[in-house]
Amino acid sequence: MNTKETLSRITIDIPIESHKRLKVMATLLGKSMREIVVESIEECLHSYPNKETLKAIKNVEKNKGLVKACDAEDLFKKLGI
């Protein structure tokens, strides 16, 4: 259970129409608006690329460590998939 010591408060302004839709969604799902917002934030934070993925992206941008293949089958073979 979260306590006041482990929580931080934020205040945001959203369009009235978005607030109405959030309220309806919460009702339909049997959740509070807070639960939906927190779940959405957590999902967004966890979907951000991790360090390994960011490193791979940088390597691709530098043309480093690329595997050349003539087609998907050849690529899978070279990657051992």
C-alpha positions in Angstrom: 0.0 0.0 0.0 1.3 3.4 -0.9 1.7 5.9 1.9 2.0 9.7 1.8 5.8 9.3 2.1 5.9 7.2 -1.2 3.6 9.3 -3.3 3.9 12.6 -5.1 1.1 14.8 -6.1 0.7 16.4 -9.6 -2.0 18.7 -11.0 -2.8 18.7 -14.7 -5.3 20.6 -16.8 -7.0 18.6 -19.5 -9.7 19.5 -22.0 -13.3 19.2 -20.6 -14.2 16.7 -23.3 -11.2 14.5 -22.3 -12.2 14.7 -18.6 -15.8 13.6 -19.5 -14.4 10.7 -21.6 -12.1 9.6 -18.8 -14.9 9.7 -16.3 -17.1 7.5 -18.5 -14.3 5.1 -19.1 -13.6 4.9 -15.4 -17.3 4.1 -14.7 -17.4 1.5 -17.5 -14.2 -0.2 -16.2 -15.2 0.0 -12.5 -12.1 2.0 -11.7 -11.3 5.4 -10.5 -10.1 8.1 -12.8 -6.9 8.2 -10.7 -6.3 4.4 -11.3 -6.7 4.9 -15.1 -4.3 7.8 -15.2 -1.7 6.1 -13.0 -1.9 2.9 -15.1 -1.5 5.0 -18.3 1.6 6.7 -16.9 3.1 3.4 -15.7 2.5 1.9 -19.2 4.1 4.9 -20.9 7.1 4.8 -18.5 7.7 1.1 -19.0 7.3 1.2 -22.8 10.3 3.6 -23.1 13.3 1.9 -24.7 15.7 0.4 -22.2 19.5 1.0 -22.2 20.2 -2.0 -24.5 17.6 -0.8 -27.0 18.9 2.8 -27.0 22.4 1.5 -27.5 21.2 -0.6 -30.5 19.5 2.5 -32.0 22.7 4.5 -31.6 24.7 1.8 -33.3 22.3 1.6 -36.2 22.5 5.4 -36.6 26.3 5.0 -36.8 26.0 2.0 -39.2 27.7 -0.1 -36.5 27.1 -3.8 -36.0 24.7 -4.2 -38.9 24.1 -7.5 -40.6 23.6 -7.5 -44.3 21.1 -9.9 -45.8 19.5 -10.4 -49.2 16.1 -11.3 -47.7 14.3 -12.2 -44.4 15.2 -15.9 -44.6 18.9 -15.0 -45.0 18.7 -12.5 -42.2 17.2 -15.0 -39.8 19.8 -17.6 -40.7 22.6 -15.1 -40.1 21.1 -14.1 -36.8 20.6 -17.7 -35.8 16.8 -17.3 -35.5 
